[in-house]
Amino acid sequence: MRSIDRRGLLGVLASLSLAGCLGYFADDREEITDPGDIEIIYHDLVRSDIGTDDERVAVVGVVEHVGDRDLRYIEIRATFFDAEGEELDRVIQTVRGDVGEGNRWSFEVEYPRFGEAAAAVESYDLEPVTGV
C-alpha cells in the first residue's frame, strides 16, 4: 500500500455520510447528547511509513454539526481491530473549534503504536459523542 495525502483526500470525499446513535449522562450528570446532532460525513484509514518500524495508522475524517442544539464539545471515539476482528485499542480525539450549527471540522485519530503493531490494524469503528 502507499501513503495517502490526507488533506487532499478529505477535501475530495467530504460528501459521504455516516451517523451513530448514543445517549446517556456522564458521571458528573452532564448531558451527553444523541450524536444525531453530528454526522461523520467522511472517514478513512490511512497509513504512513508502510513496512517500516515507523509505520503509523490513523483514521481521518470530517464531522458536521447538523443539529439545532448548541454543543460544548465533540469527541470521536475510534476502536481499532486486527484481521480476526479482535479489538486492539480505543482512542478518543476531541474535535477542536467552534461547534456551532452547520460547521464542519476535520479530525484525525491516530493509533497509539507504531511499526508491526500499527501494521496489524485492519479495520475500525467510529462513535461520535457530543455534550451540551
N, C-alpha and C positions, 0 to 999 in steps of 0.2 A: 504494500500500500504506500501511497505517497502522502506527504503532508498537504493540508488544505489551508488556503488563505481564509481564516475565519471571518475577518471583517467583510471581505468581498462576498463570501457565501451568505452571511447574514443579510446583506442588502438585497441580494438576488432572490432569496427564497422566503422573504418575510410575509408571504401571503398564505402559508399553510396554517391550519388551526388544530388545536387540541385543548380540551378543558378537563379539569378534575372536579372532585367533589369531596368536601370535608367541612365539618363544623363542630366546634367544641369550645370550652373555656380553658384558658391557660391556668396554671396553678395560682396565679395572682388574681384570678377572676376576670382578667382582661378578655374581652370577646374576640375570638378568632372567627373571622367571617367565612362564609361559604366561598370557596375560590371561584364560584361563578362570577365574581366581580373581576376575575383575572382570566385571561386566555393566554396560553402559550401558543403563539402563532407560528413559531418555527423552532426546531431543535435538531441537533445532530451531534454524533460522537466524532470527535476529531483527534488525530494523533500527530505527534511531532517526534523527531529523532528516532524514527522507527528502526527497530532491530539493534539499538544500542543500549548501554547501561543508563542513558539519559532519556530513554523513551518516556513520553508523557501522554496521558489521555485526559480529555475533558469533554464535558457536554457544553455546547454553546447554543444560545437561542435568543429569542426575542419574546418578551412578555408585554401584554397590553392591558391597561385598566379599562374594562368595558362596563363596569357597574356605575351606579349613581351615588354610592357611599364614599365619604372621604376616608381614605386609608392612611394609617400611620406608618405601616411598613409592609413589604412584600418579601417573602423568602421562597426560594426554590430548593426543595429537598430532592437530592438525587441519590438513588440506590444503584450501585454498580454490581453486575453479575458476571460470572465466568460462563464458559461454553456449556456447562452442565446445568446452568440456572441457579447455581449456589451464590448466595449473597457474599460479596467481597467486602463492601464498605458502604457507609452512608455519609453524605456530606451535605451541609446546609450552607447556602450562599444567600446573603441579603442583597436584594436589588437596590441599588443606590439611585438617588434622585427624587424629584418631586413626583409623588404617586397620585396626582390628581387625575380626574376623569379624562379618558381619551389619550393619555400619554403612553408611549412605548419606550422600553428600555431593553438593551441587550444584557445578557448575563453569560457568565462562564463559571461552571462548577468543575474544578479540577480534581481528579482522582489523587489521593494524597501519597501514593507510592510511585516509584519510577522503575525503569528497566523491565525485567521479566514480570514483575508484579503488575505493571501497567499493561504489558502485552497480553496478560490473561483476561483483561476486561473485554467482554464480547457484547454486552447489552446493558441497558439501564432503564430505570423508571423515574419519572419526574412527578413531583407533587407540589403545586403552588400552595402557599399558606399566606394569609393576609390578616392584619389586625386593624381595628378601627379605634 
